[in-house]
Amino acid sequence: MTDPSDPSDATAHPGADRATPAERSRVVRRARIAAIVVLVLLAVGAGRTLMSRLANDRVLESNIGVHSVLYVKTTFAKPSGSAQTLALPGTLQGAQQAPISARASGYVKRWTQDIGSRVEKGELLAEIESPEVGQQLSQAVAARQQTAASLALARSTVERWEAMRQKDVVSQQELDERRSAAAQASANLAAAEANVQRLRQLQGFTRVVAPFSGVITRRNVDVGDLIDSGGKVLFVLTQVDSLRIYVNVPQAYAQLVKPGQKVVVTQGELRGQSFTGEVARTAGSIDAATRTMQVEIALANKDRVLLPGAYVQVSLPLAASETLVVPTNVLLFRPEGVRVAVVDEASRVKLRPVTMGRNLGEAIEVLEGIGARDRLVVNPSDSLADGDAVSVAADDSGPASAASAPRGAASRPGGTAKVLP
C-alpha cells in the first residue's frame, strides 16, 4: 500500500507539482510582506529604545547639574552704628589709701583707734615712747647754747680788734682771722639750731596721727611692740566716701575709652542696685605684657554702701565705632589666614583677606579688607575657590541690612545665590 504523502507518488497526487505561476507569485508576495512587517517592527522597537535612552540621558544630566549646585546666601557689611558696652571686673579701692608707719623708733606706749574707727585728719592713732630721742634733744639744746656762747665771745672779740685796728695796734691779718672765727661760730650755731629742730620734729613723730580723714581698715600694732623707724606698718587708713576702681581695657577697645565717660558699677551681693562712676583718667598706653590699657574710674560713696576691697563689675559704654560689622558666619578660616568670599560685578567669587577687630558675639568687626557695598557669601563652603562663577538672586538684602543667616543655610536648596559647576 502506498503512502499518500510521498511526493514521488504521482499516481496518488496527480496535481501536486502542477501549481500555477499566479499561485507561486502570491506565495512569494506574502513572504515579502511578512518580512517587511517584521523589519518595520524591529526598526520601531530599536528607535523607541534609542529615544528612551536619549531621554534618560538628558534627565540624568539635568539631575546631575541640579544636584551639583551649591546654594548659599549673601549679605552685606554694615557700620557699627550704636555704641557697645564692655563689662570688666574690678576691685574697689579708697580714693586715698595709705599704710601708716612710725618715723621714730621705740616702744608702743598706747594706741587709740582700732579697725573700723572713723578718724579725722590729724587725730591721734598711737603714741610711741622713745627716750633716746628725748635725750638727744636735750643734748642738742645744750650744744646749741654752747655754740651761742662761743658766737657771742667771737663777736665781742671782733669788735675789740676792730677798735685796735683803727689805732693801728694790730695787723689787718689778725683782724681778718677774728672775723673768720666769728663767722665760723655763727655757722656752728645755725647747725646746732637745725639739729635741735630735727630732733624736735623726730620727737613729734612719736605721735602717730591720721594724714587724712577715713576709716582704719587694719591695725598691726599692740602696746609694748618695738617699732623701728620706717619699718613695720602700724595702721592702714582708707578713705571710704570716695572710691576708685582700676580696670584693664583690652587693646581692641582702648581707643574707644575717653576720660569723662560715665560707667555703671554693680556688685553681685547688692542685687538691684547700681552705682554711677566716671572715667577719671587712662594710662594712655598699652601694657606690652598684657596688651591692655589701665583705666581709673572715680566713684562717689557718700552713703558708704560700697566697701573698699569688694569685687565689682564695671559696665563701660564705648563710643560708636566707624568700622564695619559682619556676621561671624561669613568668615573662612584657611591655612593662609582669615578670608571672606565676595561676589563681584562679574558674578565671580573673590576670596579676600580681612583684618578682624572686636568680637561682638554673633558679629565681628572687620578693620580692613572689605567695603560696605561688597556682597559677602554667608556660610561659604570649604570647597569654594577663588574665581568660581556665582548666580545671585534679586532678593538679596541691601547693604544696610547685613542680614545674618543661620548656620547650615548653604546645604539647603532655594538659596539666593548658586555656584555653577
C-alpha positions as CSV (number, residue, x, y, z in Angstrom):
1,M,0.0,0.0,0.0
2,T,1.4,3.3,-1.0
3,D,1.9,6.5,1.3
4,P,-0.3,9.4,0.1
5,S,2.3,11.9,1.5
6,D,5.1,10.6,-0.6
7,P,5.7,13.2,-3.4
8,S,7.2,10.6,-5.6
9,D,3.8,9.0,-5.8
10,A,2.4,10.8,-8.8
11,T,-0.5,8.5,-9.1
12,A,-1.9,9.5,-5.6
13,H,-1.5,13.3,-6.3
14,P,-1.5,13.9,-9.9
15,G,-1.7,17.9,-9.5
16,A,0.7,18.4,-6.6
17,D,3.6,19.7,-8.8
18,R,1.4,21.4,-11.2
19,A,1.0,24.8,-9.2
20,T,0.2,27.8,-11.4
21,P,2.6,30.7,-11.7
22,A,0.0,33.0,-10.2
23,E,-0.2,30.9,-7.1
24,R,3.6,31.0,-6.8
25,S,3.6,34.8,-7.1
26,R,1.1,35.2,-4.3
27,V,3.1,33.0,-2.0
28,V,6.3,35.0,-2.7
29,R,4.5,38.3,-2.2
30,R,3.1,37.2,1.1
31,A,6.5,36.1,2.3
32,R,8.0,39.5,1.4
33,I,5.2,41.4,3.1
34,A,5.7,39.3,6.3
35,A,9.5,40.0,6.1
36,I,8.9,43.8,5.7
37,V,6.5,43.9,8.6
38,V,9.0,42.1,10.8
39,L,11.7,44.6,9.8
40,V,9.5,47.6,10.4
41,L,8.6,46.3,13.9
42,L,12.2,45.7,14.7
43,A,13.1,49.3,13.5
44,V,10.3,50.8,15.5
45,G,11.4,48.9,18.6
46,A,15.1,50.0,18.1
47,G,14.1,53.6,17.6
48,R,11.9,53.6,20.6
49,T,14.7,52.1,22.7
50,L,17.2,54.7,21.4
51,M,14.8,57.6,22.1
52,S,14.1,56.3,25.6
53,R,17.9,56.1,26.3
54,L,18.5,59.6,25.0
55,A,15.6,61.0,27.1
56,N,17.0,59.2,30.2
57,D,20.5,60.6,29.4
58,R,19.1,64.2,29.3
59,V,17.2,63.7,32.6
60,L,20.3,62.2,34.2
61,E,22.4,65.1,33.0
62,S,19.8,67.6,34.3
63,N,19.6,65.9,37.7
64,I,23.4,65.9,37.9
65,G,23.5,69.6,37.1
66,V,20.8,70.4,39.7
67,H,22.4,68.3,42.5
68,S,25.9,69.6,41.8
69,V,24.8,73.2,42.5
70,L,25.9,74.6,46.0
71,Y,23.3,77.0,47.3
72,V,24.5,79.8,49.6
73,K,23.2,83.1,50.9
74,T,24.8,86.5,50.7
75,T,24.8,89.6,53.0
76,F,26.4,93.0,53.3
77,A,28.6,94.5,55.9
78,K,27.2,97.4,57.9
79,P,28.7,100.2,60.1
80,S,28.9,99.5,63.8
81,G,26.3,102.2,64.4
82,S,25.3,102.0,68.1
83,A,27.8,102.1,70.9
84,Q,28.9,98.9,72.6
85,T,29.1,98.2,76.4
86,L,32.1,96.4,77.7
87,A,31.9,94.6,81.1
88,L,35.1,94.3,83.0
89,P,35.9,93.1,86.6
90,G,37.4,95.4,89.1
91,T,38.2,95.8,92.8
92,L,37.1,98.8,94.8
93,Q,39.8,100.9,96.4
94,G,39.6,104.1,98.5
95,A,40.3,107.3,96.7
96,Q,43.1,107.6,99.3
97,Q,44.6,104.6,101.0
98,A,47.8,104.7,102.9
99,P,49.8,102.3,105.2
100,I,50.9,104.3,108.2
101,S,54.3,103.6,109.7
102,A,56.2,105.3,112.5
103,R,59.1,107.6,111.7
104,A,60.5,107.4,115.3
105,S,61.9,104.2,116.9
106,G,60.7,103.0,120.3
107,Y,58.0,101.1,122.1
108,V,54.3,101.5,121.6
109,K,53.0,103.4,124.6
110,R,49.3,103.2,123.6
111,W,47.0,103.1,120.6
112,T,43.8,105.0,120.4
113,Q,42.0,103.7,117.3
114,D,41.0,100.2,116.1
115,I,39.7,98.7,112.9
116,G,36.5,100.3,111.7
117,S,37.1,103.5,113.5
118,R,36.4,106.7,111.6
119,V,39.1,109.3,112.2
120,E,39.6,112.8,111.1
121,K,42.7,114.3,109.7
122,G,45.3,115.0,112.5
123,E,43.6,112.7,115.0
124,L,46.0,110.7,117.2
125,L,46.2,107.0,116.3
126,A,49.1,105.8,118.6
127,E,51.9,107.1,120.8
128,I,55.4,105.8,120.8
129,E,57.7,106.0,123.8
130,S,61.2,106.9,122.6
131,P,63.5,108.1,125.5
132,E,66.6,108.2,123.2
133,V,65.0,111.0,121.1
134,G,64.4,113.0,124.3
135,Q,68.0,112.6,125.4
136,Q,69.3,113.5,122.0
137,L,67.1,116.6,122.0
138,S,68.4,117.7,125.4
139,Q,72.0,117.2,124.3
140,A,71.3,119.2,121.1
141,V,69.8,122.1,123.1
142,A,72.9,122.2,125.3
143,A,75.2,122.1,122.3
144,R,73.3,125.0,120.8
145,Q,73.7,127.0,123.9
146,Q,77.4,126.3,124.0
147,T,77.7,127.4,120.4
148,A,75.7,130.5,121.1
149,A,78.1,131.5,123.8
150,S,81.1,130.9,121.5
151,L,79.5,133.1,118.9
152,A,78.9,135.9,121.5
153,L,82.6,135.7,122.5
154,A,83.7,135.8,118.9
155,R,81.6,138.8,118.1
156,S,82.9,140.8,121.1
157,T,86.4,139.8,120.1
158,V,85.9,141.1,116.6
159,E,84.6,144.4,118.0
160,R,87.7,144.9,120.2
161,W,90.1,144.0,117.4
162,E,88.4,146.4,115.0
163,A,88.9,149.2,117.6
164,M,92.5,148.3,117.9
165,R,92.9,148.1,114.2
166,Q,91.8,151.7,113.9
167,K,94.6,152.7,116.3
168,D,97.0,150.5,114.2
169,V,97.7,148.3,117.2
170,V,97.0,145.0,115.3
171,S,97.5,144.0,111.7
172,Q,94.8,143.5,109.2
173,Q,95.6,139.8,109.0
174,E,94.9,139.3,112.7
175,L,91.6,141.2,112.4
176,D,90.5,139.0,109.4
177,E,91.3,135.9,111.5
178,R,89.0,137.1,114.3
179,R,86.2,137.9,111.8
180,S,86.6,134.4,110.3
181,A,86.3,132.9,113.7
182,A,83.1,134.8,114.4
183,A,81.6,133.7,111.0
184,Q,82.5,130.1,111.9
185,A,80.8,130.4,115.3
186,S,77.7,131.8,113.6
187,A,77.6,128.8,111.2
188,N,78.1,126.4,114.1
189,L,75.1,128.0,115.9
190,A,73.0,127.6,112.7
191,A,73.9,123.9,112.5
192,A,73.2,123.4,116.2
193,E,69.8,125.1,115.8
194,A,69.0,122.8,112.8
195,N,69.9,119.7,114.8
196,V,67.6,120.9,117.6
197,Q,64.7,121.4,115.1
198,R,65.3,118.0,113.6
199,L,65.2,116.2,116.9
200,R,62.0,118.2,117.9
201,Q,60.3,117.0,114.7
202,L,61.5,113.5,115.3
203,Q,60.1,113.7,118.8
204,G,56.8,114.8,117.2
205,F,56.8,111.6,115.2
206,T,56.3,109.7,118.4
207,R,52.7,110.8,118.0
208,V,51.2,108.8,115.0
209,V,48.3,110.9,113.6
210,A,45.9,110.4,110.6
211,P,47.2,112.1,107.4
212,F,43.6,112.4,106.1
213,S,40.0,111.6,107.1
214,G,39.0,107.9,106.7
215,V,38.5,104.6,108.3
216,I,41.1,102.3,109.9
217,T,40.9,99.1,107.9
218,R,43.9,97.4,109.5
219,R,45.8,97.6,112.8
220,N,49.1,95.7,113.2
221,V,50.3,97.1,116.5
222,D,49.8,96.5,120.2
223,V,51.1,98.0,123.4
224,G,54.8,97.2,124.0
225,D,55.7,96.4,120.4
226,L,59.1,97.5,119.4
227,I,58.9,99.9,116.4
228,D,61.8,100.6,114.0
229,S,61.6,103.9,112.1
230,G,60.2,103.2,108.6
231,G,59.7,99.5,109.2
232,K,56.5,97.9,110.5
233,V,53.1,99.2,109.2
234,L,51.1,100.2,112.2
235,F,47.7,101.1,110.5
236,V,46.1,101.1,107.1
237,L,43.9,104.2,106.6
238,T,41.3,104.2,103.8
239,Q,39.1,107.0,102.5
240,V,35.6,105.3,102.0
241,D,33.3,108.2,101.0
242,S,35.1,108.4,97.6
243,L,36.3,105.2,95.8
244,R,38.3,104.4,92.7
245,I,38.5,101.3,90.5
246,Y,41.3,100.2,88.2
247,V,40.3,98.1,85.2
248,N,42.4,96.8,82.3
249,V,40.7,97.5,79.0
250,P,41.8,95.2,76.1
251,Q,43.8,96.8,73.3
252,A,40.9,96.3,70.8
253,Y,38.7,98.7,72.9
254,A,41.4,101.1,74.2
255,Q,40.8,103.7,71.5
256,L,37.1,104.0,72.4
257,V,37.7,104.9,76.1
258,K,37.8,108.6,76.9
259,P,38.1,110.5,80.3
260,G,34.7,111.8,81.4
261,Q,32.7,108.8,80.2
262,K,30.0,107.5,82.6
263,V,30.1,103.9,83.8
264,V,27.8,101.7,85.7
265,V,29.2,99.7,88.7
266,T,27.3,96.7,90.1
267,Q,28.1,94.3,92.9
268,G,26.7,90.7,93.0
269,E,25.8,90.9,96.6
270,L,23.8,94.2,96.1
271,R,21.1,92.9,93.7
272,G,19.0,95.5,92.0
273,Q,21.4,98.3,92.9
274,S,23.8,100.1,90.5
275,F,26.2,103.0,91.0
276,T,27.3,105.6,88.5
277,G,31.0,106.4,88.2
278,E,33.2,108.3,85.8
279,V,36.4,107.6,83.9
280,A,38.9,109.8,85.7
281,R,42.0,109.1,83.6
282,T,43.6,106.5,81.4
283,A,47.2,105.3,81.2
284,G,47.4,106.5,77.6
285,S,49.5,103.5,76.6
286,I,49.2,99.7,76.1
287,D,51.0,97.4,78.5
288,A,53.2,95.2,76.3
289,A,52.9,92.3,78.7
290,T,49.1,92.1,78.9
291,R,48.1,94.1,75.8
292,T,45.7,96.1,77.9
293,M,45.3,99.8,79.0
294,Q,44.8,100.7,82.6
295,V,41.8,102.9,83.3
296,E,41.0,104.6,86.6
297,I,37.3,105.1,87.5
298,A,36.1,107.6,90.2
299,L,33.1,106.6,92.2
300,A,31.3,108.6,94.9
301,N,30.3,106.6,98.0
302,K,28.7,109.1,100.4
303,D,26.3,106.6,101.8
304,R,29.2,104.2,102.4
305,V,27.2,101.3,100.8
306,L,30.2,100.0,98.9
307,L,33.1,98.6,100.8
308,P,36.7,99.0,99.7
309,G,38.2,95.7,98.5
310,A,34.9,94.4,97.1
311,Y,34.8,92.7,93.7
312,V,32.5,94.5,91.3
313,Q,31.6,94.6,87.6
314,V,32.1,97.7,85.6
315,S,29.9,98.3,82.5
316,L,31.9,100.6,80.3
317,P,30.0,102.2,77.4
318,L,32.2,102.6,74.4
319,A,32.0,105.3,71.8
320,A,30.4,104.2,68.5
321,S,33.0,102.8,66.0
322,E,33.1,103.6,62.3
323,T,34.3,100.1,61.4
324,L,32.2,97.6,59.5
325,V,30.4,94.7,61.2
326,V,29.7,91.4,59.6
327,P,28.2,88.1,60.8
328,T,30.7,85.6,62.1
329,N,29.4,83.0,59.6
330,V,30.9,84.8,56.6
331,L,34.4,84.0,57.7
332,L,36.5,81.4,56.0
333,F,39.4,80.1,58.1
334,R,42.1,79.0,55.7
335,P,45.8,78.0,56.3
336,E,46.9,81.3,54.8
337,G,44.6,83.3,57.1
338,V,41.0,84.5,57.6
339,R,39.2,85.1,54.3
340,V,35.7,86.2,53.1
341,A,34.0,85.3,49.9
342,V,33.0,88.4,47.9
343,V,30.8,88.3,44.8
344,D,31.9,90.9,42.3
345,E,30.0,92.6,39.5
346,A,31.0,89.8,37.1
347,S,29.4,87.2,39.3
348,R,32.7,85.7,40.3
349,V,33.8,84.8,43.8
350,K,36.9,86.6,45.2
351,L,38.4,85.4,48.4
352,R,39.8,88.4,50.3
353,P,41.9,88.5,53.4
354,V,40.5,90.6,56.2
355,T,41.7,92.1,59.5
356,M,39.4,91.4,62.4
357,G,38.6,93.8,65.2
358,R,36.4,93.4,68.2
359,N,34.4,90.2,68.6
360,L,30.8,91.1,69.4
361,G,29.5,87.5,69.7
362,E,27.3,86.8,66.7
363,A,29.0,89.6,64.7
364,I,32.6,90.8,64.4
365,E,34.3,94.0,63.3
366,V,36.3,94.0,60.1
367,L,39.0,96.6,60.1
368,E,40.4,96.1,56.6
369,G,39.6,94.0,53.5
370,I,36.0,94.8,52.5
371,G,33.7,97.7,51.8
372,A,30.1,98.5,52.7
373,R,28.8,97.5,49.3
374,D,30.7,94.2,48.9
375,R,28.3,91.2,48.7
376,L,29.5,88.5,51.1
377,V,28.7,84.8,50.9
378,V,27.2,83.5,54.1
379,N,28.3,80.1,55.3
380,P,30.7,79.6,52.4
381,S,31.6,76.0,51.6
382,D,35.2,74.8,52.2
383,S,35.4,73.9,48.5
384,L,34.6,77.4,47.4
385,A,37.5,78.7,45.4
386,D,38.7,82.0,44.0
387,G,37.1,82.7,40.6
388,D,34.0,80.4,40.9
389,A,31.0,81.7,38.9
390,V,28.1,82.7,41.0
391,S,24.5,83.5,40.2
392,V,22.9,85.9,42.7
393,A,19.2,86.2,43.2
394,A,17.5,89.6,43.1
395,D,16.0,89.3,46.6
396,D,19.3,89.7,48.5
397,S,19.4,92.0,51.4
398,G,20.7,95.5,50.8
399,P,23.9,96.9,52.2
400,A,22.2,98.5,55.2
401,S,20.6,95.3,56.4
402,A,23.6,93.0,56.8
403,A,21.4,90.0,57.5
404,S,22.9,87.2,59.4
405,A,21.9,83.9,58.0
406,P,21.7,80.8,60.3
407,R,24.3,78.1,60.2
408,G,23.6,75.4,57.7
409,A,21.7,77.5,55.1
410,A,24.3,76.7,52.5
411,S,23.2,73.0,52.3
412,R,19.5,73.7,51.6
413,P,18.3,74.3,48.0
414,G,16.5,77.5,47.2
415,G,19.2,79.9,48.3
416,T,19.8,83.3,46.9
417,A,23.0,82.5,45.1
418,K,24.3,79.4,43.5
419,V,27.7,78.3,42.4
420,L,27.7,77.0,38.8
421,P,29.7,73.8,38.0
